[in-house]
Amino acid sequence: MKTVLGSEGKLSRKQITRLGGLIAFTCGRTPYPVILEDLTSNDFIRDTPIGFEITDCGKKELNRLTAMAGLRPEHYADTTACG
């Protein structure tokens, strides 16, 4: 799948990176440390005593970015992590 960057109104590089991190997390993988830092510092993922969990803000961001990319939750997860 090709994602268009820049002036054509699709996702920026930062948004693609953030989307990849959120999808990785939703699929049970740990994003790269730099991406994980972005997700935690922007309150999309929260560190809890039992591990990381996605926040409501993270769910909204995931839905927003997947919609902008033309994806639906069924494309990247067996169960809908966003409700």
N, C-alpha and C positions, 0 to 999 in steps of 0.2 A: 504494500500500500504506500502510495506517495502522499506526503503531506506538504502543502505549499507554504512557504514562509514569506514573510515580509508584506509588501504593499498590496497584495491581492486580498487582504482581509481574513486570512486564515490564522493559524497559530504562530506565535513568535517562537524563537528558539527556547526562551525561558519557559514558555507555556508548554512546549513539547516535552522538555525535561521534567517539569513538574507533573505533567500528565503521566509520563512514563514511570515516575516514582510512585505516584498514587496507584496506578494499575499494578505495578510490581507488589506493592504492599497489600493490595486487595487480593492478589493471587497467592499470598502467603510467602512472598520473598522479601528480604530486607533490601531496600534501595542502597545505592552507593552512599558512603558517608557524607559527601558534599550535598547530595540530593536529600538525604535524610535530615541534614542540618537545616536546609531550606524549608522542608515540610514541617519540622518541629518549631522552628523560629517563627513561622507564619501561622502556627496553631492549626495545621491541617492534620497532624499526627501528634499524639500526646504520649509521653513516657510514663508508664504506670509501674507499680511494683511487680506486676506479673508480665510486663512487656509493653510493647507499643500498641496503641489503639487509634483508630481513625476518629476524628471529632466530627461534630455536626457541620462545622465550617469546612472540614476536609471533604465530607460527603457532597456538600453543595458545590465545592470547587471541582470535584471529580465529575459531577453531573454537568456542570457548566462547560468544562474543557472537552468532555466526550461529545457533547452536543455540538460544540464548535468544530470538532474534528470529524463529525459525521458518524460517530460510533454510538452504539447502544450498549448498556451494561451486559447484555447477553453475549456480546462479542468478546469480552475479556474475563468473565467470571461465571462459574457454574450457578452461583446464587447472587442475587442482586444485593450488593453490599450497601446500597444507598436507599434501602427502604423497600 
